[in-house]
Amino acid sequence: MSKSILKGNVLWVFTTSFVVWMILYWALLYYWFGMPLMLSLTDSSVHVILLGAAGVIISHNVAYYRPSADAMKFGYVGLLSFALAILWVCLSRWILVTTYPENSEYLNWLNNAIPIHAFVGWMTISGTGFRSQMWYDAVDQQKDQKRKEDTQKIVKDAELFKLRQQLQPHFLFNSLNSINALIMLRPKEAREMVLKLSDFLRGSLKQEDDHWITLEEELKYLQLYLDIEKVRFGHRLSTNVVREESTQKLLMPPMLLQPVVENAIKFGLYDTTGEIVISIRSWLEGQLLYISIENPFDSESSLPNKGTGFGLSSIQRRLYLLFARQDLLETKSANGIFTTIIKVPQTNDKSSNN
């Protein structure tokens, strides 16, 4: 709630409360004490209007100044309320004595009522001050909380952006090295790889502003990367993509699969001499989109557990920053097959982040 809205609410509460109090106080003087109509109206108007002014003064005061320590806050409001209550009693009495100087019966009643007026005034003003203090403290807490959330969001977005940017040079250097190796031996394939690399980088630039994309879009982007790798490795690299129709439009963070597939190629092809097939499969379970990437590996010449290096660790960090969960990335190896499973929660608030 903004400060202007809060002030409007406070003013409305004050106005309503003091109008009601004026009516009740007038009724008490008129019916209980039997004062004449005009005298009771004057007395109630003077006392309640000045009391309302004191309430407005203390409310505005705590809006702009409140001691930092809680104990000092209560002491400050208590003392200020007491001073305003004394000022209220004195000013009210002076106005009424000046208005009715000849009415000795009423002046005698007014003098006898000073202790009661002072006590009621102090309680009312201090209650107004404490309530205003709680309202403004609540506003400050909301602002502090929003600042913390905004700061955390900025830090999180910066880290996510850094993780995404780190992946590009990692892949780009490998591709440039491969192009360099192909220029002399297979110049046609080198030119083809340059064109595909250009398409891949152009696609990555388009995705920089996207927080979420569909699985279908991610797989199309991944295919650009695979086309580049197939130029490098030729017939040795094959892929098999199996996806359920229901998962096509499900949302996920962009550029999430490319480092996993790069990891699969690294530990599937680099340590073997034969052909390999990398399998990519997606399915939906409950509110989780599952994506598995499988690649064969030579258990004698490679260490698949080393695959949880920068590529996979960066994915795990991205998933944690987005969903605050550590269980969204799994790796396992069995029977010469290394499997990476990514789980992406399907929440209703993703569309607002696009």
N, C-alpha and C positions, 0 to 999 in steps of 0.2 A: 504494500500500500504506500503510495507516495505521500510526501509531507503535506501537499495541498489538499489531497483528499482527506487525510487525517484531520487537518485543521477544520475542514468543512464539517466532518462528523462531530468533532469536539464542540464546535460552535452550535450545531443543531442540538446536541445533548444539553449543553448549558442553557440555551434559550428555552427549550421545552421544560427542563427541570425547574428553572427559576420562575417561569410563568405558573407552573403548577404550584410551586411553593408559595408564590405571592397570593394565589387564590386561597390556598389552605390557611396561610397566616392571617389573611384578612378575615376569613370565616371564623378563625379562632378568636380574634379580637372582637369581632362584631357579635358573635353568638355566645361565646364563653364569658368574655369579660364585659359584654354589654356596652362597648364603646359606640359612640355615634357613628353613623355611616361614613361621613367625610373624614373624621378623625382616624377611624380604622383603616380607611383607604390610604390616607396620607402616611400613616405609620408603617403599614405593610409595604407600600411602594418604596419609601425611603430606605427601609431596612433591607428589603430584598434586592432592589436595584444596586445599592452600594455593595451588598454581599456578592452579587453577580459580578460586579466590577472587580472585586478582590479576587474572585475565582478566575476571571480572565487574566488578571495580572500575574497570578502565581502560575497559571497554565503556560502563558507566554514565557515567563521567566525560566521554567524548567525545560521549555522547548529549546532554549539557546544556551542554557548553562546548567550542567549537572555534575557534581563532584564524581570523580572516577570510582572511589571506594563506596561500596554499598552502605556501610554504616554512616559515612558522611552524607550520603544522599538523604537518608531518613532524617538525620539531624538537621540538615540544611532546610528541608521542606518543613520540618516541625517548627524551627525557629522563625522562618519566614512567615509561616501560617499564623504563629502567635503574634508577631508584629502586625500583620495585616488585620487580625481580629481586633487588636487593641485600637488600631487606627479606624477600623469600621465602626466600633462602638462609639468612639469619641466623635467622629464626623457625623454619624447618624444622630447622636444626642444633640450636637450643636445645631444641626438643621432643624430638628423637631422643637428644640427649646426656642430657637429664633422664630419658628412659625407659630407656636402656641405659647407665648411668654406669660399670658394671664391665666392659663388653665392649670391651676395649682394641683388639682386632683390628678390630672393626667401626668404632670411633671413628677409628682410623688411616685406614681406607678412606674414611670420610666426609670427613675433613679433606683427603685427597688429591683427592677428587672435587669439592671446592668450585669450582675454576675451570670445570670442565665443567658443573656444575649452574648456575653463574651465567650462562654463555654460552647454554646451552639455555633457561634461564628467560627471559633477556632476549629471545632470538629468538622464543620462544613468546608472551610477553606483548606484544611489539611487533607481532608478526603479528596477534594478536587485536585490538590497538588500531587498526592500520591498516585491517583488514577492517571493523571496526565503524565507523570513520570514513567509509569509502567507502559503507557501507550508509546511514548517517544523512545523509551528503551527498546521496545519491541521493533519499532521502525529501524532503529540503528542496528539491531541484531540482524534484521532481514537484509539491510544493506551490506553489512559485513559478510553475511552468508553468501549473498549474491556475488560480492567481490571475490570471495574465496572460490566459489564455483566457476566464475569467469576466469580467474587465474589458473585454476586447475584445468579448465577446458583449453586455454591457450597453451599451457605446457603440454597437455596430452596431444593436441593437434600438431604442435611443433615436433614432438617426438615421433608421431605417426608419419609426418611429412619427411622427417629425417630418415626414418627406416625405409620409406618408399624410394627416396632419392639415393640411398646407399645401394639399393639393388640394381639400379640402372648402370652405374659405372662397372659394377662387378660383372654383369653380363656383357656390357659393351666392350670391355677389354678382351674378354674371351673371343668375342666375335671378330674384333679387329685383328687379333692374332691369327685366327683361322683364315680371314681374308688375305692376310699377308702371306700365309703359307700356300694359298691357292693361286695367287696372282701369276706365278711363274709356271706352275704345273698345270693348272686348270683355269685359265683366265676367264672362260665363259661362265663357269660356275662362280668365280669370284665376283664378276659383274652381277650375276643373279643374286648373290648373297648381299651385295651392297644395296640393291633395290629392295630386297626383302627387309633388310635391316632398317632402311629408311622408312618403310611402311610401319615397321614395328615401333620405331621411336616416335613417329607421327601419332600413332595410336596411343602411346603412353602419355604424350603431351595432352591429348584430348581427355584423358582420364584423370589428370591432375586435380581437376575441380570436382570430380565425382566422389562422393563419400560411399555411395552404394551403386552397384550395377547388378544386372541379372546374371544368372549362371550362364545363360546363352551368350551374352556379350563377353563374359570372361573367357568362355571356351573359344570364341572367335578370335579374341586377342591372343590366347594361348596358341592357337593354330599358326599365327604369324611367327611366333617364336619357334615352334616345331618345324616350320618350313625352313627357317634359317639353319636349324640343327641338322635337318635332313640333307641340306646342301653340304654340310661339313662331313657327315658320316655316311651319306649315300644309302645303299641298300641295307646297311647294318642296323639302321634305326627304323622301327615300325611302331605305330601307336594304335591302340584299340580303345575307343571312347564309347562307353555305354552309359546312357543317362535316361532316367525315367522321365516320361513326358510331363509329369506333375512338377518336376524340379526346374523346368526351363525358365520360368519367370520368377523364381525365388531369388532374393537379394543376398548379396555378399560384398565384402570389401574388394575393391579392384586390385589387380596384380597380386592376388594371393596364391595362385597356382603355379605361376612361372618359376619362382625359386624352388618349389617342391619338385617340379619336373626337371629343372636344371640339376638338382641334387640327384634325382633318379638317373639321369643320363650320365652324370659324373661317375656314380658308383655302379652303373650298369655297363657302360661302354668302355670307360677308361682302363678297367682292369680285365677286360675280356677281349677276345679277337673275333668272336662269332657275332651272329645277328641276335638282337634282343627286341623284345616287345614290351613297351610301357603301356600298362592298362590304367585307364582312368574311368572311374565309375561313380555315379551320384545317385542318391536315393533320399527319401524323406522318412524320418521317424519322429512322430510327435511334432514338436516345434523345432526340430533340428534338421538342417540340411547336412547330409553326410557326403563327403567327397573323398574317395580313396585313390591313391596313386601307388601302383605296384611296379617294381622293377626287379629283374633277376640280378644276382651278384655272385661272384666267385668267393665262397667262404674261405678259401685257402689264400687268396691273394688280396682280398679287400676287407676292410673293417666297416661294415654298414653302420655301426653305432656312431662312427665318426661323422655320419651324415647329419647329426643334430648340431652342426656348426652354425655359421652365420645365417644361412638361408632359413633353416627351420627355426632357429632361436628367434630370428626377427619376426617370423610369422606368429610364433607363440606370444611374443611380446605385443604385437599388434592386436591379436585376439584378446589378450588380457586388458589392454587399454580400452578396447571397444566394449567388452562385455564383462570385465572384472571377474573372469573365470580362468582357472589354470588347467582345466580338463578338456579343452577344445582342440588339442593337438595330440595325436597318439602315433607312436612308431613301434613297429614290431618286425621281427625277422624269423622266418621258419622255412625249412626245405629250400633254401636258396632263393627265397623271395623276400624282398624288403618292402614293407607296406607302410605308407604314411596316410593317416586318416585325419581329415579336417572336419570339424563340426561347427556349423554357423547357426546360431540361434535366430529364429525368425520372429522378430518383435514387430509390434504395430507402429512404432515411432520412427522407423527407418526412412519412410518417405519424406518426413519433415527435414531430414538431414541432407537430402539431395541438393 
